[in-house]
């Protein structure tokens, strides 16, 4: 392209060395602290099924792919390969895993598992000697004919285990099978290429090209590989933001917000090795600060206490840009910004989060906060044709259900046992335990009406963790609740009576007759369709004076 400056790509001083490592040799390298994981590697994403398939491939002699390693100096560090922790000393010839982290971690995590009888985690892998299948142990006790892989990984330890194995004397065939398993796993040869003392830029480029040649990495993973380090990575920023109590943000959310804060067109991607987007290393920090202000606004002004209750994700990135450009907006500005959130959700305007739409909205937020806000408000209708109803089908992934859940929350529901209002720390604790709107708002009955599973069947109850196990308990607690507690859930004795008689349709109708009017009042208050959207008088005066 004419006028475009192409970034000079790094080269290797010498060709990679081709070698092969037995699994036993790889385990020794792990134990010695010589195998390291570079900072730019993607986080662990394998599940237990991936680990099981890997060991089955090794057992059958199938190829599992090459490793790509880079030789170089390394500082003393504490390393983690699944459940195995290694206190590694400083060394000059460490081998960094440029490609193969998931495979090496699976091998080391299972074969070097620190527990005597591993169970529960994805590396608690055993081998069924009868069926010749690898299994993950999820309970404390294992069948007698299973052998743990952390025994198989060491020949001496395996012999000790077999000598004390109760089935050994009567099942020599299984003893031989166990010995064959150990030999097959330990002696399996893994091909590898070793790059000697390559620059970090070269390693990043190699890593990126290897990991985008087949299954493409997520954009946020590419960003982390290219730009994210230490405290200024998407991972650490998301972790810190999660401590606020709003719930866990996705790295994709933070990357979207970063583009908005930095004024990067959302249509541009962190994917091109030759022309990567150049981003200031402090961009993640700026985005995190803006997101903190956005979250405080969502909780304190917009009345959305948790990310699981946020109807649409679109406002997150635009709020980040707004609060980056205008860190301390006055109360009137925040009130109008809240109206934009609610009108966009109720009208479903915020469902359109395509790049073209986001680019247009992002460009509306400039130096003048009131001009920015006026432009945003112009993109959503002041009034909507219909509000979400308690008689709609419940689906925790849909905006309409989240809106109903928000209305239920702001109704001020009280605990069925203690009578105390459920909110603040109690609500955050519920989401921390359940981590899903469909688990926090408990379904009263499992039966289905002709209209499907309705919003009217759900309650916000602080004892959901205990009562959802047996639906009868919840109904019993409702039967013993006071009239005030029932009213906080938009229920009365007559509605609860329908539950006791099993008339689910009558219950849903009775609940909706009380809940819908509340939701309509709540949505009208939040979206304020009958109120003026003018900016503060001071801002109007300032504009007039500026034109004189």
C-alpha positions in Angstrom: 0.0 0.0 0.0 1.4 3.4 -1.0 2.6 5.5 2.0 2.1 2.6 4.5 5.1 1.9 6.7 5.5 -1.9 7.0 6.9 -3.1 10.3 10.3 -4.8 10.0 9.8 -8.4 11.0 12.3 -10.2 13.2 14.5 -13.1 12.0 16.2 -16.0 13.6 20.0 -16.0 13.8 20.1 -19.8 13.2 17.7 -22.5 12.2 15.7 -24.4 14.9 17.2 -27.6 16.2 15.0 -30.7 15.7 14.9 -33.1 18.6 12.6 -35.7 20.2 11.8 -35.9 23.9 10.3 -38.9 25.6 7.5 -38.1 28.0 9.8 -39.3 30.8 12.4 -36.7 29.7 9.8 -34.0 29.5 8.7 -34.8 33.1 12.3 -34.5 34.2 12.6 -31.1 32.6 9.4 -30.0 34.3 10.6 -31.3 37.7 13.9 -29.5 37.3 12.2 -26.2 36.5 13.7 -26.0 33.1 10.5 -26.0 31.1 8.9 -22.5 31.3 5.8 -20.8 29.9 6.3 -17.3 28.3 4.2 -14.4 29.6 2.5 -14.1 26.3 1.1 -17.6 26.3 -2.7 -18.0 26.3 -4.3 -19.2 29.5 -5.2 -22.9 30.0 -8.3 -23.7 28.1 -8.4 -27.5 28.0 -11.1 -29.4 29.7 -10.9 -32.9 31.1 -12.1 -34.4 27.7 -9.0 -32.9 26.0 -6.7 -34.4 28.6 -8.3 -37.8 28.3 -8.0 -37.7 24.5 -4.4 -36.7 24.7 -3.5 -39.7 26.9 -5.6 -42.0 24.8 -3.6 -40.9 21.7 -0.3 -41.5 23.5 -1.4 -44.9 24.6 -2.4 -45.8 21.1 0.8 -44.4 19.6 -1.0 -41.6 17.7 1.0 -38.4 16.9 0.1 -35.5 19.2 1.9 -32.7 17.3 5.3 -31.0 17.6 6.5 -28.8 20.5 8.2 -25.5 19.8 10.7 -24.5 22.5 12.9 -21.5 22.9 16.2 -21.7 24.8 17.2 -18.8 26.9 17.9 -17.5 30.4 15.2 -17.5 33.1 14.9 -16.1 36.6 14.0 -18.1 39.7 10.2 -18.5 39.7 7.3 -20.6 41.0 5.9 -22.6 38.1 2.5 -24.3 37.8 1.7 -27.2 35.5 -1.9 -27.9 36.4 -1.9 -29.0 40.1 1.9 -29.4 40.2 3.9 -26.6 41.6 7.7 -26.3 40.9 10.1 -23.9 42.6 12.4 -23.3 39.7 15.9 -21.8 40.2 17.5 -19.3 37.9 19.2 -20.8 34.9 20.8 -19.8 31.6 19.3 -22.6 29.4 15.6 -22.8 30.3 13.3 -24.0 27.5 10.3 -21.8 27.0 7.2 -23.5 25.5 6.3 -21.3 22.5 3.8 -23.9 21.3 2.6 -27.0 23.2 1.7 -25.5 26.6 -1.7 -27.3 26.8 -0.2 -30.7 25.9 2.8 -30.4 28.3 0.6 -29.2 31.1 -1.8 -32.1 30.6 1.0 -34.6 30.6 2.8 -33.1 33.7 -0.4 -32.3 35.5 -1.6 -35.9 35.4 1.7 -37.8 35.6 3.2 -35.6 38.3 -0.1 -35.0 40.2 0.9 -34.2 43.8 -2.0 -36.0 45.5 -1.6 -39.6 46.6 -5.1 -40.5 45.2 -5.9 -37.6 42.8 -9.6 -36.8 42.2 -11.8 -33.9 41.3 -9.6 -31.7 39.0 -9.2 -32.2 35.3 -5.7 -33.8 35.8 -7.0 -36.4 38.2 -6.7 -39.1 35.5 -6.8 -42.9 36.1 -6.6 -45.9 33.8 -9.2 -48.6 33.9 -7.1 -51.8 33.4 -10.2 -53.8 32.6 -11.6 -51.7 29.8 -8.3 -50.0 28.8 -9.9 -46.6 29.1 -8.6 -43.4 30.7 -11.0 -41.9 33.2 -11.2 -38.8 35.3 -11.9 -39.6 39.0 -14.5 -37.3 40.4 -15.0 -38.9 43.8 -12.7 -39.9 46.6 -12.8 -43.7 46.0 -11.7 -45.4 42.8 -12.6 -48.8 41.5 -10.0 -51.4 42.5 -9.0 -52.1 38.9 -8.1 -48.4 38.2 -4.6 -47.2 38.5 -3.7 -43.5 38.9 -1.4 -41.9 36.2 0.8 -40.2 38.8 1.9 -43.7 39.7 2.4 -44.8 36.1 4.6 -41.8 35.4 7.4 -43.2 37.6 8.6 -46.8 37.0 9.9 -47.3 40.6 6.7 -45.9 42.1 4.6 -48.0 39.8 6.3 -51.2 40.9 5.7 -50.3 44.5 2.1 -49.7 43.8 1.7 -53.0 42.0 3.4 -54.9 44.8 0.8 -53.7 47.2 -2.1 -53.9 44.9 -4.7 -56.4 46.2 -5.6 -57.6 42.7 -2.0 -58.3 41.8 -1.7 -61.9 42.9 -4.9 -63.0 41.2 -4.8 -60.9 38.1 -1.3 -61.1 36.5 -2.8 -60.1 33.2 -3.7 -56.7 34.6 -0.3 -56.4 36.2 1.3 -56.9 32.7 -1.2 -54.4 31.2 -0.2 -51.8 33.8 3.5 -52.3 33.1 2.8 -52.0 29.4 0.8 -48.8 30.0 3.7 -47.3 32.0 6.2 -48.2 29.3 4.0 -46.8 26.5 3.5 -43.5 28.3 7.0 -42.9 29.6 8.7 -43.9 26.4 6.4 -42.1 24.0 8.5 -39.7 21.8 7.4 -36.1 21.3 9.1 -34.3 18.4 10.2 -30.8 19.2 11.9 -27.8 17.6 14.2 -25.7 19.7 14.9 -22.1 18.9 18.2 -20.8 20.5 18.0 -17.4 22.2 15.4 -15.8 19.9 14.2 -12.2 20.6 10.9 -11.7 22.4 9.5 -10.1 19.3 10.5 -13.1 17.2 8.9 -15.5 19.8 5.7 -13.5 19.8 5.5 -13.6 16.0 6.2 -17.3 15.9 3.6 -17.9 18.7 1.0 -15.9 16.9 1.6 -17.5 13.5 1.6 -21.0 14.9 -1.6 -20.4 16.8 -3.5 -18.6 14.0 -2.5 -21.0 11.2 -5.2 -23.5 12.2 -7.9 -22.7 14.8 -7.8 -18.9 15.1 -7.2 -17.4 18.5 -9.7 -15.1 20.0 -8.9 -11.5 19.4 -8.3 -10.8 23.1 -5.8 -13.7 23.2 -3.9 -12.2 20.3 -3.9 -8.8 22.1 -2.5 -10.4 25.2 0.2 -12.2 23.2 1.2 -8.9 21.5 0.7 -6.3 24.1 -0.5 -7.6 27.5 2.1 -8.1 30.2 2.0 -8.3 34.0 -0.3 -5.8 35.7 -1.3 -4.2 32.3 -2.9 -7.4 30.8 -6.5 -7.9 30.2 -6.5 -10.9 32.5 -5.2 -9.0 35.5 -7.5 -6.0 34.8 -10.5 -8.2 34.6 -9.5 -9.9 37.9 -9.2 -6.5 39.6 -12.5 -5.3 38.2 -14.1 -8.5 39.4 -13.3 -7.5 43.0 -15.7 -4.5 42.8 -18.7 -6.8 43.2 -20.3 -6.2 39.8 -19.4 -9.7 38.6 -16.7 -11.0 36.3 -16.2 -9.2 33.0 -15.0 -11.0 30.0 -11.7 -10.1 28.4 -13.6 -9.5 25.2 -15.6 -6.9 27.1 -12.4 -5.1 28.2 -10.8 -5.3 24.8 -14.0 -3.8 23.2 -13.9 -1.0 25.9 -10.1 -0.5 25.2 -10.8 0.2 21.5 -13.5 2.7 22.5 -11.3 4.4 25.0 -8.4 4.7 22.6 -10.6 5.7 19.7 -9.8 2.6 17.6 -12.4 1.7 15.0 -14.1 -1.5 16.2 -13.8 -2.9 12.7 -10.0 -3.1 13.1 -8.7 -6.4 14.6 -5.6 -7.5 16.5 -4.9 -10.2 14.0 -2.4 -9.1 11.4 1.2 -10.1 12.1 2.7 -7.7 9.7 0.6 -4.6 10.6 -0.5 -5.0 14.2 -2.4 -2.2 15.8 0.1 -0.2 17.8 -1.4 0.4 21.3 0.2 2.4 24.1 1.1 -0.1 26.9 -0.9 2.2 29.4 -4.1 1.7 27.3 -5.2 -1.2 29.5 -4.7 0.9 32.6 -6.7 3.8 31.2 -9.5 1.4 30.2 -9.6 -0.2 33.6 -10.0 3.2 35.2 -12.8 4.1 32.8 -14.5 0.8 33.5 -14.3 1.3 37.2 -16.2 4.6 36.8 -18.7 2.9 34.4 -19.4 0.2 36.9 -19.9 2.6 39.7 -22.4 4.5 37.5 -24.2 1.3 36.5 -24.6 0.2 40.1 -25.2 3.6 41.8 -27.2 5.6 39.1 -28.6 3.2 36.5 -29.6 0.7 39.2 -28.0 -2.4 37.5 -26.2 -4.1 40.4 -24.6 -7.0 38.6 -23.3 -7.7 35.1 -25.6 -10.8 34.9 -28.5 -8.4 35.1 -27.2 -6.0 32.3 -29.7 -6.4 29.5 -27.1 -5.8 26.7 -23.3 -5.7 26.6 -23.2 -2.8 24.1 -23.3 0.0 26.7 -20.2 -1.3 28.5 -17.7 -0.1 25.8 -19.5 3.2 25.2 -19.7 4.0 28.9 -16.0 3.4 29.1 -15.3 5.9 26.4 -17.8 8.4 27.9 -16.2 8.2 31.4 -12.7 8.3 29.9 -13.5 11.5 28.1 -15.6 12.9 31.0 -14.4 11.4 34.3 -16.7 13.4 36.6 -20.0 14.2 34.9 -22.5 16.1 36.9 -25.7 14.4 38.3 -27.9 15.7 35.5 -25.6 14.2 32.9 -25.5 10.9 34.7 -29.3 10.9 35.0 -29.6 11.4 31.2 -27.0 8.7 30.6 -29.0 6.3 32.7 -32.1 7.1 30.5 -30.1 6.2 27.4 -29.2 2.8 29.0 -32.8 2.0 29.9 -34.4 3.3 26.7 -31.9 1.3 24.6 -32.6 -1.9 26.6 -36.4 -1.5 26.6 -36.5 -0.7 22.9 -34.0 -3.4 22.0 -31.9 -0.8 20.2 -28.8 -1.9 22.1 -29.2 -5.4 20.6 -27.4 -4.1 17.5 -23.7 -4.3 18.5 -22.3 -4.7 15.0 -19.1 -3.0 14.2 -20.7 -0.4 11.9 -23.2 0.6 14.7 -20.6 0.7 17.4 -18.3 2.8 15.2 -21.1 5.3 14.7 -22.0 5.5 18.4 -18.4 5.6 19.5 -17.8 8.6 17.2 -20.6 10.5 18.9 -18.7 10.7 22.2 -16.5 13.8 22.0 -15.2 16.7 24.0 -18.6 18.2 24.8 -20.4 15.9 27.3 -23.9 17.3 26.6 -23.5 17.2 22.8 -22.3 13.6 23.2 -25.2 12.7 25.4 -27.7 14.4 23.1 -26.4 12.4 20.2 -26.6 9.1 22.1 -30.1 9.8 23.2 -31.1 10.5 19.6 -30.3 6.9 18.7 -32.9 5.3 21.0 -36.7 5.9 21.0 -38.1 7.9 23.9 -41.1 5.6 24.1 -41.6 1.9 23.5 -44.7 0.1 22.3 -44.7 -2.6 24.9 -43.0 -3.4 28.2 -41.6 -6.8 29.1 -44.3 -8.9 31.0 -44.3 -11.5 33.8 -46.2 -13.7 31.4 -43.3 -13.9 28.9 -41.1 -17.0 28.7 -38.2 -17.0 31.1 -34.8 -17.1 29.4 -31.8 -15.8 31.4 -29.8 -15.1 28.3 -32.5 -12.7 26.9 -32.6 -9.0 27.6 -36.4 -9.1 28.3 -35.9 -11.6 31.1 -33.0 -9.6 32.6 -35.2 -6.5 32.6 -37.9 -8.4 34.4 -35.3 -9.6 36.9 -34.1 -6.1 37.5 -37.7 -4.9 38.2 -38.1 -7.8 40.6 -34.9 -6.9 42.4 -35.9 -3.2 42.7 -39.3 -4.3 44.1 -37.3 -4.9 47.3 -37.9 -8.6 47.8 -37.3 -9.9 51.4 -35.8 -13.1 52.6 -38.5 -15.7 53.2 -36.8 -16.8 56.4 -35.3 -13.7 58.0 -37.7 -11.1 56.5 -34.7 -8.9 55.6 -34.4 -7.2 52.2 -32.3 -9.0 49.7 -29.8 -6.5 48.2 -26.3 -5.2 48.4 -23.9 -7.8 49.8 -26.6 -10.4 50.0 -27.3 -10.2 46.3 -23.6 -10.2 45.4 -23.0 -13.2 47.5 -25.9 -15.0 45.7 -24.3 -14.2 42.3 -20.9 -15.2 43.6 -22.2 -18.6 44.6 -24.6 -19.2 41.7 -22.9 -17.2 38.9 -26.0 -17.2 36.7 -29.3 -15.3 36.7 -31.2 -18.5 36.2 -29.9 -19.9 39.4 -30.2 -16.8 41.5 -33.8 -16.2 40.6 -35.3 -19.5 41.6 -38.1 -21.3 39.7 -41.1 -22.0 41.9 -42.4 -24.9 40.0 -40.9 -27.2 37.4 -44.2 -27.7 35.6 -44.8 -25.9 32.3 -47.9 -23.9 31.3 -49.1 -23.5 27.7 -47.2 -20.3 27.5 -43.9 -22.0 28.5 -41.8 -21.3 31.6 -42.9 -17.8 32.8 -41.1 -14.9 34.5 -44.0 -15.1 37.0 -42.7 -18.4 38.2 -39.4 -17.0 39.5 -38.4 -15.4 42.9 -35.3 -13.8 44.2 -34.6 -15.7 47.4 -31.5 -15.6 49.5 -31.9 -19.2 50.6 -32.1 -20.4 47.0 -28.9 -22.5 47.4 -30.8 -24.7 49.9 -34.4 -24.5 48.8 -33.9 -25.1 45.1 -32.9 -28.7 45.8 -36.4 -29.6 46.9 -39.2 -27.4 45.4 -41.7 -28.4 48.1 -39.5 -26.6 50.8 -39.8 -23.3 48.9 -43.6 -23.6 48.7 -43.7 -24.4 52.4 -41.6 -21.3 53.2 -44.0 -19.2 51.1 -46.9 -20.6 53.1 -45.3 -19.5 56.3 -44.2 -16.0 55.2 -45.9 -12.9 56.4 -48.1 -10.7 54.2 -45.4 -8.0 54.0 -42.8 -10.5 52.9 -45.1 -12.0 50.3 -46.0 -8.5 49.0 -42.3 -7.8 48.4 -42.4 -10.6 45.9 -45.7 -9.5 44.5 -47.5 -12.4 46.0 -50.4 -12.8 48.4 -52.0 -15.7 50.3 -54.4 -16.4 47.4 -51.5 -16.8 44.9 -49.6 -19.1 47.2 -52.8 -21.1 47.7 -52.8 -21.9 44.0 -49.3 -23.3 44.4 -50.5 -25.6 47.2 -53.4 -26.9 45.0 -51.1 -27.3 42.0 -53.0 -24.8 39.8 -49.9 -23.4 38.1 -51.8 -21.4 35.5 -53.9 -19.6 38.2 -50.7 -18.9 40.1 -49.0 -17.3 37.1 -52.0 -15.2 36.3 -52.3 -14.0 39.9 -48.6 -13.1 40.1 -48.6 -11.3 36.8 -51.6 -9.3 37.8 -49.5 -7.8 40.7 -46.1 -7.9 39.1 -46.8 -6.4 35.7 -48.2 -3.0 37.0 -45.0 -2.7 39.2 -42.7 -3.5 36.3 -44.5 -0.9 34.1 -44.1 1.8 36.8 -40.5 0.8 37.3 -39.6 0.9 33.6 -41.4 4.2 33.1 -39.5 5.8 36.0 -36.2 4.6 34.7 -36.7 5.5 31.0 -38.6 8.8 31.9 -40.5 9.1 28.6 -42.6 12.0 29.9 -39.7 14.1 31.2 -37.5 16.7 29.5 -34.0 15.6 28.3 -32.6 19.0 28.5 -29.0 19.5 29.9 -28.4 21.5 33.1 -29.2 25.2 33.0 -25.5 26.0 33.7 -24.6 24.1 30.5 -27.1 25.9 28.4 -25.9 29.3 29.7 -22.3 28.3 29.0 -23.1 27.4 25.5 -24.9 30.7 24.9 -22.0 32.6 26.3 -19.6 30.7 24.1 -21.4 31.8 21.0 -21.3 35.5 21.9 
